[in-house]
């Protein structure tokens, strides 16, 4: 059929529609129709969430075309985080596409990525399958703007990670951005500005929203069907054209593709505060909250949550960001989060060559050494019953209370009095499990300590307890 196109945007829209329609026809799915609500009992939900609640520690990977400029455009440093360079640097599509042609991560090795996460003690990996720039790390049949069709690399990164995660026993999860700067349906209205929640910087062209929703659903079907992720981690929901109803529909659609899948709360509106997990007037979609670059003071009681945080200041690789957090800070963040009942999703930003920066590797290795000895005090634990303590943090499991001591006292450690009988105490780092002396009464509880701390960052004392921990009333 001969047809004259008014613009490349019109042609792109047509091609996206054709590709999405073909995939949806082939898979007998109509994304324009709302999926049937997934019915789930509290017990079923607990079973679905269990692996994630037990894991406590995961790796976030922000990787894409933005690793090529690495924070520099036309010889000048661009402010903000690395993966936002297209927006913050006011880079048009035709210029940004030049970076796509340079994305050739020949040094990428999926086995090394997965092994690095496992050796750090991480139980799951969340990778940016498509960030806000719209570039895809898999062989998408809906769009050619992907690593297989548009780069000299020509290999499916997600397939390599999926195979390796299965081989090494790491749970694979996918990040996916709701907004998309490259899709013809959208444009950046206010350039050079990192958007605050809800400012609507990325605008939707009139009459094109449904085309884009169909495109998203077709890609999500590819991801879930072809790679079987355990969780979908959405982002970019703050744009003004994405609604609460859209979030509910997309959540149900994802659950219809795989009923056991977990979906974070950013599928829905409500990025502020608790990120859309609760509401008095209407239910919000999503299985867990996602505080970003922060640890809530007392956690989020009654809510599953995960703090996502960076090792330096950026998510995507930025060559001039050398503000690396210390291993002590990162490890104590993990302990603090676990003590409040949350998960820690710690980010790495690989280079365009496909390598995790050595500064990240070094810190993850040191965390892993601690986890090899003390992981029992993190995995499968629940929030502390003790409240904030001057010496450190605590976690618990049935019959055990784990005391993470940051500030090692001389002589003895003081705790709030516990009503349960303490039946034993020992240092988790002590392979012989030599007992520590405990003095316990209705008004006090002390653990006698050796002179030197087993670990300079956090030493773990295990208290064996009859039953669940109960504090003495009024203390």
N, C-alpha and C positions, 0 to 999 in steps of 0.2 A: 504494500500500500504506500503510495506517495503522499507525503504530508510535509507541510512547511512548519517549522518550529519557530515561534516568536523569540525564544531565548533558550540558552542551555539549561536554564532552570526548568522550563516546560518539558524539555526532553528528558531531564533527570527524573522529574516527577513521573512521566509516562513509564520510563524504564523501571523505576521502583515499584510502581503499581503492577506492572506485568510480572516482575520477579516475585513479588509477594503473593500475587494471585496464583501463580503457578505452584508455589510451595504449599499454599493453603489448600489448593485443589488436590495436590498429590497426597496430602496428609489428611484429607477429609475434615478439615477444620475451618470454621468461619469465625475469625477473631472479632468481627463486628457484633456478634451475638454475645451477650453476657454469659459467662459460665455459670453452671448451677452451683449454688453455695455448697461448700464441702462441710458436711455434718461431722462433728467431732466431739466426743465426750471429754471431760477433764482428764480421765485416765488415758485416753488415746492421745491427747495433747501431750501429757507428761511423757508418754512413751516416745512420741515423735521428737521431743526436745531433749531426750536424755543424753544422747551422744554429745550434743553441744554443751549442755550443762556440766557434764563430766570433764570436757576438754579443757576449759578455762584459759587456754593459751593458743593463739593462732597467728599465722603470718599473713599480712596484707601485702600485696604486690601491685604497685602502680607502675605500669610499663606500657609504653606506646611510642608513637612518632615523636612526641614531645621530648623524648630522651635524646633526639638528634641535635636540636638547637641547645638543649640543656641550659636554658635560662638566658641565652644570648641571641639577639636578632639584629642583623645588619651591623654587627660589630659592637653593639651596645647591650649592657646588662638590662634585662627586663625584670621589673619588680614583681613581687608575689611568688606564689608557689610554682614549681616547674611545669606541672601539667596544665596550667592556665595560660601558658605563653601565647597561645593563639588569640585569646581574648585580651589579655593584658598588653600584648604587643601590637594590637590592631592589625593582625596578619590576615590578609584576604586569602580565600581558598586557593587561588592559583599560586600564591607564594608558599602557603603551608604545604601544598602538594609536592613541592620540591623536596621537602624533608622526607616525605613518604618514599620518594625515589632513592633516598639515602639510607633508609632503614634496612640494614642488612646484618642482623645479629649472629654472625658466624661463630661467635664464641659461646652462644647460648647452649647450655647442656641441662636438659630437664632433670636428669639424675642428680646433678649437683644442686639445683634449686631445692628439690625435694629433700635431699640428704641434709642440706643446711638447715631447713626447717625442723626436720626430725631431730637432728643433733642438738638443736636449741631447746628441745622439749616441747615444741609446738605440735599440736594434734590435727590442725587443719590449715588449709591454704586458700586464701581468697584473692583471685587475680582479676584485674580490670580487663574484661573481655572487650568492652567498648566504653571509653571515657567520653567526656563532653565533646571532644573533637570528632566523634563519630567513627574513628578508625577501629577496625575489628581485628582481633588476634586469632581468628579462625577462618576457615574457608567457607564464607557465607555464600549461599546461593541467592540471597536477596539483594546483595550489594557487592560490587567489585572493589569497594573501598576497604580492602582487607589485606592482611599480610601475605596471602597466597597470590592474589591477582594483581596487586598494585606495588609490590616491592621486589627488589632483586633476590630476596630471601626465598620466596616461593614455598615456604613450609608452614604447616598448620601448627602453631605454638600450643594451642589448647589440646590438640590430639597427643602431642608429645608429653605434656604435663599430665593428662588424663591417664595415659598408659603407665607413666612412672609412678604416679600416686597409687595406682592399684598395685603395682609391683612392690612398693615400699610400705604400703599400709598407711598412707596419709589421706585424710578426707579432703576432697577437692570441692571448692565452692567458687561461685562466679559473681563478680561485680558487674553491674550494667547500668549505664546512665540513661535516665529518662529524657533529659534534654540532649540535643544533638546539633552542634554548630555546623556540621557538614551537610546534613540532610536538606534537600531543597525546600522543605516546609518551614524552616526556621532561619532566623537571622539575628545577629547581635545588634540591638538597638542603641545601646549606650556603650561605646567602645572605651577600652582602657580602664575598666572599673570592675574589680572583683565584686560580684553581687552579694549583698547581705540577704538573709533569708527573705524570700517573698518580694524582691524588688522588680522581678519580671524583666531582667536584662535581655534574656533570650526570648524573642517574640515568635509567635506562630503566625504564618501567613494565612490570610482569610480563606476559609473553606478547605484547608489542607490538614486539619487535625486528624480526621478519621483515616486519611491516607497514612499518616505517620503512626498512628496507633496500630493499624494493620501491619505496617512494616516492623514495628517493635515486636508484636506478637509472633510474627513469622520468624524473626531472629531468635526470640526466646524459645520458640518451639525447636529450632535447630539446636540450640545450646542444650536444652533439657533432653531431647531425644537422642542426640548424637554423642553427648559427653557425660550424661547422667550426674550432674552436680548434686551435692547434698543440700546446698543452700543457694539462694539468689539474694545478692546484696545490692539493693537499688540506691540511687543517688540522683541529684538534680531535680527533685520533686518540687522545689520551691518556686519554679516558674509560674507566672500568673495564669497560664492556660491549662495547667494540670489541676484537677479538682479532687475533692474527697471521693466523689463517686467514681472517678477514673481509677483512684487508688484501690477502692474496694473491688472494682471489676478486674483490674490487673492481678490483684492478689488471688482472686478466685480462679482466674485463668491459669496462673502458675500452678496452683494446687490441683487443678484439673489435669494438667500435664503429668504431674507426679504428686500424688496425695501426701507422700511422706516428706516432701521438700520443705525446708524452712525458708521464710521470707522476712527480711528485716522491715522495720517500720517506715523506712523512707520510700516505700512503694506508695505511701499515702501522704497527704499534706500534714503540716504540723511539725516542721523542723525545729521550731523554737521549743524551749523548755524540755519536756520529756520526749520530744520528737514524735508527737502524734500517736503515742501508745494509749493514751487515756482521753476520755472526753465525757462530760456530763450529759451532753445533748445528743451525741451520736457515737456509735462504735467506730473505732479506727482500725484499719487493716495493719497487719504486721505481727510477727511473733516475738520480736525483742527490740528494745530501745538501743539507740546508737549515739551516746554522747561522744563528741569529737574533741580531741586534744584536751580532755578534762576528765577528772575522776570525781563523781558526785560525792559531796562531803559525807553523806551517810548511805551511799548507794542509792538504789531505787527500790525500796522495800515493796515486795509483792509483785515485782515486775522483772522479767528476764531482761538483762541488758549487757552491753558489750562496749567498752571504751576503745575507740580506734585512735592510735597515736603514732607519731613519727619518731624516728631515731635521731634525725637532725631537725631542720625546720620545714622541709619540703616533703611532699609525697612522691611526685615524679622527680627523676634525677635532675639535679641542677649543679653544674660544675663548680660554682662559687660558694655553695653552702657547705661550710665545714664546722657548723655549730653542733657537733655531735654530743648527745647526752652520754653521761658516764654509764658504765655497766651497773654501778651502784644505784643510780637513779632509775634505770630501766627495770632492774630486778625488784627494787622496792616498790615501783609502780605495780608490777605484777602481783606482788604480795598484798599490797594495799587494795587492789581491785578484787582479788579473790576473797579477802577478808570482808568485803562488802557484798559478796554474792554475785560479782560480775565476771565477765570474760575480758581478756586483754588481747586486742588485735593490733599487733605491732608491725609497722610498715617497713618495707625495703623498696628502694627505687633503683632498679637495674639501669646500667648504661645502655647506649644504643648498640654496643657490641654484644650485649646479652649477659653481662656480668654484674653480680651484686657487689657494691663497693666494698673494698677490704675493711673499711672502718665498721661497716655493718656486720661483716663476717666475724670480725674480732669480738665484738660485743655479744653477738648471738652465741658464739662458741663459749664465752665465759658464762653466760646465762645457762647454757646447756650443761656445763660442768656442775653448777649448783643444782640444777634440776635432776641430774643423775643421782645425786645423794638425797635430795629433799623433795623430789616430785610428789611423793605421797601426800605431802602437806598442802598441795595445790589441786591436783586432779581429784575430781569427784567430791570436793569439799563444799560446805555451805558457809554462810556468813557468820562472823564472830558473834557469840552471845555476850561478850565482855564489854562492848563499847570501846571507845578510843582509849588506848593505854600509852603512857609516856615512854615505855621501853620499846614499843613496836606494834605488831598486829597479831591477830589470831584467826585461825580457821577451825572448822570442826567436821568430824564424821561421827556416825553412831559409835559411841564408846571411846572416842578419842578427841582430845583438844590439842591443837597444834599452836605453840607459842613461837612466833617469829620475832626474835630479839634483835633489834637494830642497835640499841645502846646496851652493851653488856655491863651489868652492874657488878660491883664487887661484893662477893659473899652470898647474896641471895636475891631472888626475884620475887617481888610482891605482886599479888593478884587480888582482885575482888573476891570475897569469900564465896565459895560454891557449896550448895546444899548437898550435892552428890558426894559419895565417898570416892576419894582418889585412891585407886588401887595400884598405881605404879607411875613412874616417871623416868624418862631417859632422854639422852640426846639422839636425835635422828641420825646424826653423822657418826655415831659410835657403833661400829659393827658388832661389838660385844654386848651392846644394850645394857651396860652397867647401870644399875638403878641410882637415881638421884633421890636424896632425902626430901620429903615433903612434910611440912608442919601445917596442920589444918584444924581450924576451929570455926565456930559460928561467926566469929568476928574477924578472922584473918586467914590468909593462905600464903605460904611462902615455899619456894623451891630453892634448896641450897645448891649453889653452882660451883664448878671448878673455877680456878683463877682465870684461865684464858678461854676466850670464845673460840669455838671450832671454826667459825667462818667470820671473816672481817666485815662482811656486808650484812648477813642475816643468819643467825644460828637458830635451829629449830629444836624446841623441847616438846616432847610428846607427853601429855598427861592421859593416862588410862582412867576412864571414869565409868562408874555404874550408871547406865541409862543416859538419857539426854541431859545436857548441862542445864542446871537450874541455879540461879544466883540466890544467895540468902536474901530474903525479903528485907527491903529497907536499906540495903548496903550498896 
